[in-house]
Amino acid sequence: MRLGVRELYVHYGEGMAASQLKIPAAKAGTARNMNTIAKLAELAAKA
């Protein structure tokens, strides 16, 4: 787990679905995987 300026980075080694990790601060945000982030960055670069 790492903190960013406005983000929290969590690596789920065995996948997010089976994790018992609870992050109270994450309830106010959204979750995105790195594939989604890469695609969003690609789309933004084309705009």
N, C-alpha and C positions, 0 to 999 in steps of 0.2 A: 504494500500500500504506500502511495506517495501523494503528497499534497501539492497541488498546483496553485496558481494565483486565484482562480475561480473554480478549479476542478479537483476532483479526487480520483486518482488512478488506482484501480484495484486489479490485480492479476489473479484470476481464479484458475489454478493449475489443473483442476479436474472438472472445470465447468461451473458456471454460475448456478445452474438449476439445483444441484445437489449441495450447495454451500449452506452452512448454518450461520455464516457471518451476517451480523445485523449492524447496519450503519444508519443511525438515527438521522444524521444530516442528509442522507441521500433521499429521504422521503420528499424533499422539496425540489428535487431535480429529476433528470432523466438519465437513463443508461444507454450508452452507445458502444458497440464493439469497434475495434480498430478498422475492420473492413468498411463499416458505415462511415467512419470519420474520413477514411481515404477517399471514398466515393463523393462525399460532400465537398471535400477540398478540391477534388477534380472538377466537379460541377461549378463551384464558385470561381475557379480559375478561368473557366470558359465564359463566364458572364461579363 
